[in-house]
Amino acid sequence: MDFAIEEINKNPLLLQNMSLGFDIYNVLHTEWRTLEPPFFWLFLSDKVVPNYNCRRESKSVAALTGPSRITSAHTGTLLQLYKIPQLTFGSFDPILSDHDKFTSLYQMAPKETSLVLGMVSLMLHFRWTWVGLFISEDHRGFQMLSDLREEMDKHRICVAFVEMIPVSTVSFFPKTWSKHHHIIKSSANVIILYGDSDFLEVLMNTLREILMTGKVWILNSQWDVIRSHIHLILDSFHGQLIFSHHHGDISGFRNFIQSANPSKYPDDFYLVSLFLVFLHCSFSESQCGTYKKCPHNASLTWLPGNHFETAMSEESYNIYNAVYAVAHTLHEMLLHQIQMQTVGNGKWMVFSPSQLHPFMKSIQFNNPAGDQVTLDEQRKLEAEYDILNFWNFPEGLRHKVKVGKFSPYGLHGQQLSLHEDLIEWNSRTLENPHSVCSKSCGPGFRNSPQQGKAPCCFDCIPCPDNEISNGTDMDQCVKCPDHQYANRDKNHCLQKSVTFLDYEDPLGLALACIAVIFSVLTAAVLVVFMKHRDTPIVKANNRALTYILLISLTFCFLCPLLFIGRPSMATCILQQTTFGIVFTVVTSTVMAKTLTVILAFNVTSPGKRMRWLLVSRTPNYLIPICTLIQLTACGIWLGTSPPFIDTDTNSEHGHIIIVCNKGSVVAFYCILGYLIFLAFGSFTVAFLARNLPDTFNEAKFLTFSMLVFCSVWVTFLPVYHSTKGRVMVAVEVFSILASSAGILGFIFGPKCYIILLRPERNTLYGFRNKTHSITHIELNLLECLIKWLSDFF
């Protein structure tokens, strides 16, 4: 205040021909004596006569009160009765903004709406997600708690504990510390202290009785370290971070402090007291016997920072602006030539205090530091904050260092700036402290909340197959797109490679080779039968049907080649239709051969009149009839829901398999069921004819071949449904080859054996001399196999 008034009085552009002065009164902390100084100031006595003012010649036009909110509130109820402007220099308080209740009160401090954002930004910067709260139990504390919780919840920061401390009992807090032992044991290493400067000072001094190392304390205001006389080597609050209102540097203030001494300001008894208490010297001759005489250049700057703070505090800066606000208001009134009254026989002219209000409400100016000052709360700017780091040294030496700044006007993500290398932590280590309930879940894991605990307490669960998380503390894993797959660490999606059952694939190459070998073998059997077409074993059971069967089997063995290689629309259609039609020809031919055997024995028996059925080759008509039915079914299938090219992204890890989608699954199983029906019919007829005479009778071989055919395709169904991708295609190809090989082997194997190895039996004479067409050992073996399989099925 001295410095501001001295600056204004020296300024020729402000308040010409007028000087400012001040009276100062000390307000006791006890609420019942708060109004005693204002009464004495107004009435020159603490004895008040209602509606009567003894102080007729008052020069005061405004009152500065603070820093306590209670002091300002109680004083304001009195001053507004006399319409005296009251400027408070304490922290901004929403209650004091009630202009219906406090009509003459103006707050100098900026609003603290951005304080919560600054604190949360600091937590996010250091990744502190587990925070404790010490808050004064008053209306400001409850509002702060609500705002903090809301903003922390947005950023997934959890409150470990909340201690609401009544302002009236804050000094007794350590005595009840046994009830709060969980705070020391808490894993929260970051604790926020919120309250006004008086509350913080008492709380900090009481908490220092309990040593808590490793904790980071965050304060909303600078507490007065001058009045703290406890000197500890280990201080719980070393490394605390303080959010202090940012303000410009006041040029000349340090020089003013350096030159201020009792000889220059003899009427300032506070300054005299400071020199007596801290420098133990005096400028007064009357006190030289008790204290030594101070050097002429003695200065308060000689004192260490823990005794006298030379930097301008928040409250001091508010006082500085309040004095300038009054000066600018008076200046505006002079410019508008407001009527003044003469006091003291014309010695001085004063304004009526009530005349200041219209000008004070609209006043706006820039102070010497360049900061904008306004008393209109609607036009007040949000506060910017300096972040200070408190250092504690032995012997009570303390120091506050500016380590950062928070500005709500910065771009998103750039509002907070910090110099981490300047920060001293309580843990006495260079590493930034951690404050989390659970360690972060790295890439490849997701958070799983622990039941009954805060959201910040969780377990780390690995991502499921084909899902990834590429960040920390992810709530959910993200599934990779169909054309990608998760890597081993499950933190990145990799491009899938396109694949199919190819000839370069060992499985595809093996199946193709088998198909070609069997097709060549079948063609060779056909050549053998055509070469020996006039022999009894070839001519038996309709030689034409044998040729048809061998040609059909050749195509059956070549059919799997349509399943191997990169699928196309043509191959997808030909796969199932060729398979269905060719196998229909095979099964219907086997049925025709079986019926031919039965008719041959029945017609040649005495008294039978069915020779015309055999002569007219009636069984041969089964082939076109059955094939026509299958062609019709295939035509309906292709006309309604034909097969098409599809991709399978889930069957094989890291691969996209190009497959032929059957289109209509019902149609596919209808065609397959029709084939099984024909095969089972052939098996049934052949089984009934198994006991006919063996000469030229291949009924047993037809029975066994159809038994193998049915067994293969009945087994195919569950195996086919239990496989995926290329293996599914391979299963279908294998079933085609196995069933075709069964027919070729069991029908034509014994005949080729006789034709090529035992030609002497391939004559009528050989058959007649033998009861059986095959050796007893071979026949017994086949009969045992047929009987076992028949009993099994």
ZAMARGU-4260 file (C-alpha; in steps of 0.2 Angstrom, whole numbers, plus 5000, padded with zeros to 4 digits):
<rodrens>
0) 5000/5000/5000 | 5014/5012/5004 | 5022/5008/4987 | 5006/5011/4977 | 5002/5027/4986
5) 5020/5033/4984 | 5019/5029/4965 | 5002/5038/4963 | 5007/5053/4972 | 5023/5055/4961
10) 5013/5052/4945 | 5009/5070/4937 | 4996/5062/4926 | 4985/5055/4940 | 4976/5065/4953
15) 4984/5082/4950 | 4984/5094/4965 | 4979/5079/4976 | 4988/5067/4987 | 4983/5050/4994
20) 4985/5044/5011 | 4978/5030/5022 | 4973/5025/5040 | 4977/5007/5045 | 4967/4996/5058
25) 4971/4979/5064 | 4956/4967/5064 | 4957/4953/5077 | 4953/4935/5072 | 4939/4933/5084
30) 4922/4936/5076 | 4914/4945/5090 | 4927/4959/5089 | 4928/4960/5070 | 4917/4976/5070
35) 4927/4985/5083 | 4940/4993/5072 | 4927/4999/5059 | 4916/5006/5072 | 4931/5016/5079
40) 4936/5021/5062 | 4918/5028/5058 | 4914/5035/5075 | 4931/5038/5084 | 4924/5027/5098
45) 4918/5009/5101 | 4903/5017/5109 | 4890/5019/5095 | 4875/5031/5096 | 4862/5026/5083
50) 4860/5038/5068 | 4874/5049/5075 | 4892/5051/5068 | 4905/5060/5079 | 4918/5060/5065
55) 4912/5075/5055 | 4929/5079/5046 | 4933/5062/5039 | 4945/5062/5024 | 4942/5043/5020
60) 4933/5039/5004 | 4935/5020/5003 | 4940/5005/5014 | 4951/4990/5010 | 4947/4974/5019
65) 4954/4957/5020 | 4961/4944/5017 | 4949/4935/5028 | 4932/4932/5020 | 4923/4933/5037
70) 4931/4950/5041 | 4926/4957/5024 | 4908/4950/5025 | 4906/4957/5043 | 4914/4974/5039
75) 4903/4975/5023 | 4887/4974/5032 | 4892/4990/5042 | 4900/5000/5028 | 4886/4998/5016
80) 4874/5007/5028 | 4885/5022/5024 | 4888/5018/5006 | 4907/5018/5009 | 4915/5008/4995
85) 4924/4992/5001 | 4937/4984/4991 | 4942/4966/4997 | 4960/4960/4993 | 4957/4942/4999
90) 4953/4927/4988 | 4938/4928/4976 | 4922/4922/4985 | 4905/4920/4977 | 4895/4924/4992
95) 4903/4942/4992 | 4897/4944/4974 | 4879/4945/4980 | 4876/4963/4976 | 4859/4963/4985
100) 4867/4958/5001 | 4884/4968/4999 | 4879/4983/4989 | 4895/4993/4992 | 4908/4979/4990
105) 4920/4975/4976 | 4932/4961/4975 | 4950/4963/4968 | 4955/4945/4966 | 4951/4937/4949
110) 4939/4922/4948 | 4946/4905/4951 | 4935/4896/4938 | 4951/4890/4930 | 4960/4883/4945
115) 4951/4866/4944 | 4957/4865/4926 | 4974/4869/4930 | 4975/4856/4944 | 4968/4843/4933
120) 4980/4847/4919 | 4994/4845/4931 | 4988/4828/4936 | 4986/4823/4918 | 5003/4829/4914
125) 5011/4818/4927 | 4998/4804/4925 | 4992/4805/4943 | 4976/4796/4943 | 4974/4793/4962
130) 4972/4809/4972 | 4968/4813/4990 | 4959/4829/4995 | 4960/4840/5010 | 4947/4854/5009
135) 4940/4867/5020 | 4922/4863/5026 | 4914/4879/5020 | 4904/4884/5005 | 4919/4887/4994
140) 4926/4870/4999 | 4910/4861/4994 | 4910/4870/4978 | 4928/4866/4974 | 4925/4848/4979
145) 4910/4847/4966 | 4920/4855/4952 | 4935/4844/4956 | 4925/4828/4955 | 4916/4833/4939
150) 4932/4838/4930 | 4942/4823/4937 | 4928/4811/4932 | 4930/4818/4914 | 4948/4813/4913
155) 4946/4797/4923 | 4956/4803/4939 | 4949/4795/4955 | 4948/4802/4972 | 4957/4791/4985
160) 4950/4800/5000 | 4941/4816/5005 | 4944/4825/5021 | 4932/4840/5024 | 4940/4849/5039
165) 4929/4862/5048 | 4938/4879/5048 | 4935/4881/5067 | 4943/4864/5071 | 4958/4864/5059
170) 4970/4867/5073 | 4964/4851/5082 | 4966/4840/5067 | 4982/4831/5073 | 4974/4827/5089
175) 4962/4816/5080 | 4975/4809/5068 | 4972/4792/5074 | 4956/4792/5065 | 4964/4797/5049
180) 4979/4784/5049 | 4972/4778/5032 | 4979/4794/5024 | 4997/4789/5028 | 4994/4771/5022
185) 4985/4777/5007 | 4993/4773/4990 | 4988/4790/4984 | 5005/4800/4984 | 4996/4816/4978
190) 4986/4827/4990 | 4977/4843/4986 | 4975/4856/5000 | 4961/4869/4997 | 4956/4884/5007
195) 4960/4902/5011 | 4977/4907/5016 | 4973/4907/5035 | 4965/4890/5034 | 4981/4883/5024
200) 4993/4891/5036 | 4985/4883/5051 | 4983/4866/5043 | 5000/4866/5036 | 5008/4870/5053
205) 4998/4857/5061 | 5001/4843/5048 | 5020/4846/5049 | 5019/4838/5066 | 5017/4821/5056
210) 5031/4816/5045 | 5024/4810/5028 | 5038/4808/5015 | 5035/4804/4997 | 5019/4814/4996
215) 5016/4828/4984 | 5005/4842/4991 | 4996/4854/4979 | 4990/4870/4986 | 4978/4883/4979
220) 4987/4898/4987 | 5003/4903/4995 | 5003/4901/5013 | 5013/4913/5024 | 5030/4905/5028
225) 5036/4920/5038 | 5025/4915/5053 | 5031/4897/5052 | 5044/4895/5065 | 5046/4876/5065
230) 5063/4872/5057 | 5064/4853/5052 | 5077/4844/5042 | 5064/4833/5035 | 5049/4843/5030
235) 5033/4834/5024 | 5029/4849/5013 | 5046/4850/5004 | 5042/4849/4985 | 5024/4855/4986
240) 5017/4864/4971 | 5007/4880/4973 | 4995/4888/4961 | 4998/4906/4963 | 4989/4920/4953
245) 5000/4926/4939 | 5003/4944/4938 | 5016/4956/4930 | 5032/4962/4937 | 5030/4978/4946
250) 5046/4988/4942 | 5053/4997/4956 | 5045/4987/4970 | 5061/4978/4975 | 5071/4994/4976
255) 5057/5001/4986 | 5058/4987/4999 | 5077/4988/4999 | 5076/5007/5003 | 5062/5006/5015
260) 5067/5008/5033 | 5061/5017/5049 | 5072/5033/5046 | 5063/5035/5029 | 5045/5031/5036
265) 5046/5035/5054 | 5027/5034/5056 | 5026/5016/5051 | 5027/5007/5067 | 5025/4990/5058
270) 5041/4994/5049 | 5050/4998/5065 | 5044/4982/5073 | 5051/4972/5058 | 5068/4979/5061
275) 5067/4976/5079 | 5062/4958/5078 | 5072/4952/5064 | 5087/4963/5063 | 5088/4967/5081
280) 5092/4985/5078 | 5084/5002/5079 | 5085/5019/5070 | 5077/5028/5086 | 5089/5036/5098
285) 5077/5032/5112 | 5079/5013/5109 | 5098/5013/5107 | 5100/5007/5125 | 5090/4991/5122
290) 5095/4988/5104 | 5110/4992/5093 | 5109/5006/5081 | 5105/5000/5063 | 5117/5004/5049
295) 5111/5018/5038 | 5109/5006/5023 | 5100/4993/5033 | 5087/4984/5023 | 5074/4971/5024
300) 5082/4962/5009 | 5095/4957/5021 | 5083/4945/5029 | 5082/4927/5022 | 5066/4923/5013
305) 5058/4913/5027 | 5058/4929/5038 | 5053/4942/5025 | 5046/4939/5007 | 5052/4952/4996
310) 5041/4946/4981 | 5024/4953/4980 | 5011/4940/4986 | 4993/4938/4979 | 4985/4948/4993
315) 4999/4962/4991 | 4995/4963/4972 | 4977/4964/4975 | 4980/4979/4988 | 4991/4987/4974
320) 4977/4986/4962 | 4964/4992/4974 | 4974/5008/4978 | 4975/5011/4960 | 4957/5008/4957
325) 4952/5021/4970 | 4965/5033/4962 | 4958/5030/4945 | 4940/5032/4951 | 4945/5049/4960
330) 4953/5054/4944 | 4938/5051/4934 | 4927/5061/4946 | 4939/5075/4945 | 4938/5075/4926
335) 4919/5075/4927 | 4920/5090/4940 | 4910/5081/4953 | 4905/5093/4967 | 4916/5092/4982
340) 4914/5099/5000 | 4926/5109/5010 | 4932/5102/5026 | 4943/5110/5039 | 4941/5128/5035
345) 4945/5125/5017 | 4961/5116/5021 | 4956/5101/5010 | 4942/5096/4998 | 4935/5078/5000
350) 4922/5068/4990 | 4907/5060/4998 | 4910/5041/4998 | 4894/5037/4990 | 4899/5048/4974
355) 4912/5035/4970 | 4901/5020/4966 | 4895/5025/4948 | 4913/5028/4943 | 4920/5013/4952
360) 4907/5000/4944 | 4913/5005/4927 | 4931/5008/4930 | 4944/4999/4919 | 4962/5002/4917
365) 4979/4994/4915 | 4990/4995/4930 | 5009/4999/4929 | 5013/4981/4926 | 5002/4980/4911
370) 4988/4970/4918 | 4970/4974/4915 | 4960/4979/4931 | 4941/4980/4932 | 4929/4980/4947
375) 4915/4974/4936 | 4914/4955/4939 | 4905/4952/4922 | 4921/4959/4913 | 4934/4950/4924
380) 4946/4939/4915 | 4949/4921/4921 | 4964/4920/4932 | 4981/4913/4925 | 4992/4904/4937
385) 5010/4903/4941 | 5015/4886/4948 | 5028/4887/4962 | 5038/4874/4969 | 5042/4875/4988
390) 5060/4871/4993 | 5064/4868/5012 | 5082/4868/5018 | 5089/4866/5035 | 5088/4880/5048
395) 5071/4885/5041 | 5078/4892/5025 | 5064/4891/5012 | 5062/4896/4994 | 5049/4896/4981
400) 5053/4893/4963 | 5042/4896/4948 | 5042/4880/4938 | 5027/4882/4927 | 5012/4892/4921
405) 4994/4888/4917 | 4984/4899/4906 | 4966/4895/4901 | 4968/4906/4886 | 4981/4894/4878
410) 4977/4882/4864 | 4970/4865/4869 | 4984/4854/4876 | 4996/4869/4877 | 4988/4878/4892
415) 5000/4870/4904 | 5019/4873/4903 | 5031/4866/4915 | 5050/4865/4918 | 5052/4848/4926
420) 5070/4850/4928 | 5067/4863/4941 | 5055/4853/4952 | 5062/4847/4968 | 5051/4832/4975
425) 5048/4826/4992 | 5055/4809/4988 | 5072/4817/4986 | 5074/4808/4969 | 5075/4815/4951
430) 5061/4803/4945 | 5044/4810/4944 | 5033/4803/4958 | 5018/4791/4954 | 5001/4791/4961
435) 4990/4777/4954 | 4979/4764/4961 | 4984/4751/4949 | 4999/4751/4937 | 4994/4755/4919
440) 4989/4741/4907 | 5001/4742/4892 | 4997/4738/4874 | 4989/4721/4871 | 4979/4722/4888
445) 4963/4730/4893 | 4957/4736/4910 | 4946/4725/4920 | 4938/4735/4935 | 4940/4728/4952
450) 4923/4725/4960 | 4918/4737/4973 | 4933/4749/4970 | 4935/4765/4961 | 4937/4765/4942
455) 4955/4768/4943 | 4958/4752/4952 | 4958/4738/4939 | 4967/4722/4933 | 4975/4720/4917
460) 4967/4707/4905 | 4975/4701/4889 | 4966/4705/4873 | 4956/4691/4865 | 4961/4683/4849
465) 4961/4694/4834 | 4959/4710/4845 | 4972/4723/4850 | 4975/4738/4861 | 4988/4750/4855
470) 4987/4762/4870 | 4989/4761/4889 | 4974/4759/4900 | 4962/4754/4887 | 4944/4750/4892
475) 4941/4739/4877 | 4951/4729/4865 | 4948/4733/4846 | 4944/4719/4834 | 4955/4719/4819
480) 4946/4722/4802 | 4942/4706/4792 | 4957/4708/4781 | 4969/4710/4795 | 4974/4700/4811
485) 4982/4704/4827 | 5001/4701/4830 | 5008/4691/4844 | 5009/4705/4856 | 4991/4710/4851
490) 4996/4728/4849 | 4995/4730/4830 | 4985/4723/4816 | 4994/4715/4802 | 4988/4713/4784
495) 4982/4695/4781 | 4989/4686/4766 | 4977/4679/4753 | 4978/4660/4751 | 4968/4645/4745
500) 4971/4627/4742 | 4984/4629/4729 | 4995/4617/4719 | 5010/4624/4727 | 5003/4620/4744
505) 5009/4602/4750 | 4991/4597/4754 | 4985/4603/4737 | 4999/4596/4727 | 4997/4579/4736
510) 4978/4578/4732 | 4981/4583/4714 | 4994/4570/4712 | 4983/4557/4719 | 4969/4563/4708
515) 4979/4562/4692 | 4987/4545/4697 | 4970/4537/4700 | 4962/4544/4684 | 4977/4537/4674
520) 4975/4521/4683 | 4956/4521/4679 | 4960/4524/4661 | 4973/4510/4661 | 4959/4498/4668
525) 4948/4504/4654 | 4961/4500/4641 | 4964/4483/4649 | 4945/4479/4649 | 4943/4485/4631
530) 4958/4475/4626 | 4951/4459/4634 | 4933/4464/4630 | 4929/4446/4623 | 4934/4437/4638
535) 4920/4430/4650 | 4925/4441/4665 | 4923/4457/4654 | 4907/4452/4645 | 4899/4447/4661
540) 4887/4460/4669 | 4885/4471/4654 | 4901/4476/4646 | 4894/4493/4641 | 4889/4497/4659
545) 4907/4493/4664 | 4914/4505/4651 | 4902/4519/4657 | 4907/4516/4675 | 4926/4517/4671
550) 4924/4533/4661 | 4913/4540/4675 | 4926/4535/4688 | 4939/4544/4677 | 4930/4560/4678
555) 4927/4557/4696 | 4945/4557/4699 | 4948/4572/4688 | 4934/4582/4697 | 4945/4586/4713
560) 4956/4597/4701 | 4942/4609/4700 | 4944/4611/4719 | 4962/4615/4719 | 4969/4632/4713
565) 4962/4650/4714 | 4943/4649/4713 | 4934/4658/4700 | 4916/4659/4696 | 4917/4646/4683
570) 4926/4633/4694 | 4914/4637/4709 | 4899/4632/4698 | 4908/4617/4690 | 4914/4610/4706
575) 4897/4605/4714 | 4888/4602/4697 | 4901/4591/4690 | 4903/4582/4707 | 4884/4579/4708
580) 4881/4573/4690 | 4897/4562/4688 | 4894/4553/4704 | 4876/4551/4700 | 4881/4542/4684
585) 4893/4531/4694 | 4880/4526/4707 | 4866/4524/4695 | 4878/4513/4684 | 4882/4502/4699
590) 4864/4500/4703 | 4861/4495/4685 | 4875/4483/4686 | 4867/4476/4702 | 4850/4474/4694
595) 4858/4466/4679 | 4866/4452/4690 | 4849/4449/4699 | 4839/4449/4682 | 4852/4437/4674
600) 4850/4424/4688 | 4831/4426/4689 | 4828/4426/4670 | 4839/4411/4667 | 4830/4401/4680
605) 4817/4388/4674 | 4799/4394/4673 | 4804/4413/4673 | 4796/4425/4660 | 4807/4440/4663
610) 4819/4437/4649 | 4813/4452/4640 | 4819/4464/4654 | 4836/4458/4652 | 4836/4457/4633
615) 4829/4474/4632 | 4842/4481/4643 | 4830/4489/4655 | 4842/4492/4669 | 4852/4503/4658
620) 4838/4516/4658 | 4841/4519/4676 | 4857/4529/4671 | 4849/4543/4661 | 4833/4543/4672
625) 4844/4546/4688 | 4855/4558/4679 | 4841/4568/4673 | 4834/4570/4690 | 4851/4576/4696
630) 4852/4588/4682 | 4835/4595/4686 | 4841/4598/4704 | 4857/4606/4699 | 4847/4617/4687
635) 4836/4623/4701 | 4851/4626/4712 | 4860/4637/4699 | 4844/4646/4695 | 4840/4651/4713
640) 4856/4652/4723 | 4871/4647/4713 | 4889/4645/4721 | 4900/4661/4721 | 4917/4666/4726
645) 4919/4671/4744 | 4932/4674/4757 | 4935/4666/4774 | 4944/4678/4786 | 4942/4668/4802
650) 4947/4650/4799 | 4966/4652/4798 | 4975/4665/4808 | 4984/4678/4797 | 4976/4672/4781
655) 4961/4677/4770 | 4955/4661/4762 | 4947/4662/4745 | 4933/4649/4744 | 4918/4644/4734
660) 4903/4648/4744 | 4890/4635/4740 | 4876/4647/4739 | 4862/4636/4745 | 4867/4624/4758
665) 4851/4615/4757 | 4853/4612/4738 | 4871/4605/4741 | 4864/4593/4754 | 4850/4588/4743
670) 4862/4583/4729 | 4873/4574/4742 | 4858/4565/4750 | 4852/4560/4732 | 4869/4552/4729
675) 4869/4543/4746 | 4851/4537/4742 | 4857/4529/4726 | 4872/4522/4734 | 4862/4515/4748
680) 4849/4508/4736 | 4863/4499/4726 | 4871/4493/4742 | 4854/4485/4747 | 4851/4477/4730
685) 4868/4470/4730 | 4867/4464/4747 | 4852/4454/4744 | 4860/4446/4729 | 4876/4442/4738
690) 4871/4423/4740 | 4868/4420/4721 | 4880/4408/4713 | 4897/4416/4711 | 4900/4412/4693
695) 4901/4428/4684 | 4893/4436/4699 | 4900/4452/4705 | 4886/4456/4718 | 4898/4454/4733
700) 4910/4466/4726 | 4897/4479/4721 | 4890/4477/4739 | 4907/4481/4747 | 4910/4495/4735
705) 4894/4503/4739 | 4897/4500/4758 | 4913/4509/4757 | 4905/4523/4747 | 4891/4526/4760
710) 4904/4525/4774 | 4914/4538/4766 | 4900/4551/4763 | 4892/4547/4780 | 4908/4550/4789
715) 4911/4566/4778 | 4896/4575/4785 | 4902/4578/4803 | 4920/4580/4798 | 4916/4593/4785
720) 4906/4603/4798 | 4920/4602/4810 | 4933/4610/4799 | 4936/4627/4791 | 4945/4635/4777
725) 4957/4625/4766 | 4955/4610/4776 | 4936/4609/4773 | 4940/4609/4754 | 4953/4596/4757
730) 4940/4585/4766 | 4928/4586/4752 | 4942/4582/4739 | 4948/4567/4750 | 4930/4561/4751
735) 4928/4561/4732 | 4945/4552/4730 | 4941/4539/4743 | 4924/4535/4737 | 4930/4534/4719
740) 4945/4523/4724 | 4934/4512/4734 | 4923/4508/4719 | 4937/4506/4707 | 4947/4495/4719
745) 4933/4483/4725 | 4924/4481/4709 | 4938/4481/4696 | 4953/4475/4707 | 4948/4457/4708
750) 4944/4457/4689 | 4961/4465/4684 | 4969/4452/4696 | 4962/4438/4686 | 4964/4446/4668
755) 4982/4451/4671 | 4989/4438/4684 | 4978/4423/4682 | 4972/4423/4664 | 4969/4404/4664
760) 4954/4407/4675 | 4947/4420/4662 | 4939/4406/4652 | 4923/4396/4653 | 4933/4380/4656
765) 4942/4388/4671 | 4926/4394/4679 | 4917/4377/4677 | 4932/4367/4685 | 4931/4379/4699
770) 4916/4382/4711 | 4923/4399/4715 | 4930/4412/4703 | 4943/4417/4716 | 4953/4407/4727
775) 4946/4401/4744 | 4958/4412/4754 | 4953/4428/4744 | 4935/4424/4745 | 4935/4420/4763
780) 4944/4436/4767 | 4931/4447/4757 | 4917/4438/4765 | 4923/4441/4782 | 4926/4459/4778
785) 4908/4461/4771 | 4900/4452/4785 | 4909/4463/4798 | 4905/4479/4790 | 4887/4473/4787
790) 4885/4469/4805 | 4893/4485/4810 | 4881/4496/4799
</rodrens>
